[in-house]
Amino acid sequence: MRLSAGPEGGDLAYDVYVVGHTHYQFARRVYGRLLVNPGSVGQPRDGDPRAAYAVIDTEREGVELRRVRYDAERVVKELEALGVPEPYLGALKVMFLEGVTPRRPQGVQGGSV
């Protein structure tokens, strides 16, 4: 769905929209509507490796963005034990432990990790 509206936001059907897949936590008003991305539990990309989520109060149209620590090192060890291959394992380690998208090594082209 694409969030677009006229200057007054009149043709938007809802007061609160929840989006995802960007791995960036945010809450903001767009055309008078609340737009929320709760963030990412396992692969944050904003430099904060804690699990991100949001609590939305639909009656007041408010939101509280929250973070909580979890044992990311344990998750990485479990991925290693599962035999997740490189370069995927290395990329996941960076995301879980540092909360950022890893840089692509020089000479590696195309695709995503």
C-alpha positions as CSV (number, residue, x, y, z in Angstrom):
1,M,0.0,0.0,0.0
2,R,1.2,3.5,-0.7
3,L,0.4,6.2,1.8
4,S,-0.6,9.2,-0.3
5,A,-3.3,11.7,0.1
6,G,-4.3,15.2,-0.8
7,P,-3.2,18.2,1.3
8,E,-5.8,17.4,3.9
9,G,-5.2,13.6,3.9
10,G,-8.9,13.2,3.3
11,D,-8.7,10.1,1.2
12,L,-6.8,8.0,3.7
13,A,-9.0,5.3,5.2
14,Y,-7.4,4.9,8.7
15,D,-6.1,7.0,11.5
16,V,-3.2,4.7,12.3
17,Y,-0.9,2.9,9.8
18,V,1.7,0.3,10.9
19,V,4.4,-0.5,8.3
20,G,7.5,-2.6,8.4
21,H,10.4,-4.3,6.5
22,T,12.7,-1.3,6.8
23,H,14.2,-2.4,10.1
24,Y,14.1,1.3,11.3
25,Q,11.9,2.2,14.2
26,F,9.9,5.4,14.0
27,A,6.6,7.0,14.7
28,R,5.4,10.2,13.0
29,R,2.4,12.1,11.8
30,V,1.7,12.1,8.0
31,Y,-1.3,14.0,6.8
32,G,-2.6,14.0,10.3
33,R,-2.5,10.2,10.5
34,L,-0.1,8.2,12.8
35,L,2.5,6.2,10.8
36,V,4.4,3.6,12.9
37,N,7.3,1.2,12.1
38,P,7.8,-0.8,15.3
39,G,11.4,-1.7,14.2
40,S,13.0,-5.0,14.1
41,V,13.3,-7.7,16.7
42,G,16.3,-9.5,15.2
43,Q,17.9,-7.4,12.5
44,P,17.8,-3.7,13.4
45,R,19.7,-1.4,11.0
46,D,19.8,1.8,13.1
47,G,22.8,1.1,15.2
48,D,20.9,-0.1,18.3
49,P,21.1,-3.9,18.5
50,R,18.3,-4.3,21.1
51,A,15.0,-5.7,19.9
52,A,12.6,-3.0,18.9
53,Y,8.8,-2.9,19.2
54,A,6.0,-0.5,19.6
55,V,2.9,-0.2,21.9
56,I,0.1,1.6,20.2
57,D,-2.8,3.2,22.0
58,T,-5.5,3.2,19.4
59,E,-7.9,5.2,21.6
60,R,-5.6,8.2,22.0
61,E,-3.7,7.5,18.7
62,G,-0.4,7.5,20.6
63,V,2.6,5.2,20.4
64,E,5.5,4.3,22.7
65,L,8.6,3.0,20.9
66,R,10.4,0.5,23.1
67,R,13.7,-1.5,23.1
68,V,14.7,-4.5,25.1
69,R,18.0,-6.4,25.4
70,Y,18.1,-10.0,24.4
71,D,20.9,-12.6,24.2
72,A,22.1,-11.8,20.6
73,E,25.4,-13.7,21.2
74,R,23.4,-16.8,21.9
75,V,21.4,-16.4,18.7
76,V,24.7,-16.0,16.7
77,K,26.1,-19.2,18.4
78,E,22.9,-21.1,17.4
79,L,23.2,-19.9,13.8
80,E,26.8,-21.1,13.8
81,A,25.7,-24.5,15.1
82,L,23.1,-24.7,12.4
83,G,25.8,-24.3,9.8
84,V,24.6,-21.0,8.2
85,P,27.1,-20.4,5.5
86,E,29.1,-17.3,4.8
87,P,28.6,-14.6,3.7
88,Y,25.2,-14.8,5.3
89,L,26.5,-15.8,8.8
90,G,28.9,-12.8,8.8
91,A,26.2,-10.4,7.8
92,L,23.8,-11.7,10.4
93,K,26.4,-11.4,13.1
94,V,26.9,-7.7,12.3
95,M,23.2,-7.1,12.3
96,F,22.5,-9.0,15.5
97,L,25.5,-7.7,17.5
98,E,25.9,-4.2,16.1
99,G,22.5,-3.3,14.8
100,V,23.7,-2.1,11.4
101,T,23.8,-3.4,7.9
102,P,27.3,-4.8,7.0
103,R,29.3,-3.2,4.3
104,R,29.8,-5.2,1.2
105,P,33.4,-6.4,0.9
106,Q,35.4,-4.9,-1.9
107,G,35.1,-6.9,-5.1
108,V,31.7,-8.4,-4.2
109,Q,28.9,-7.4,-6.5
110,G,25.2,-7.7,-6.7
111,G,22.7,-9.5,-4.5
112,S,22.1,-8.8,-0.9
113,V,23.1,-10.4,2.3
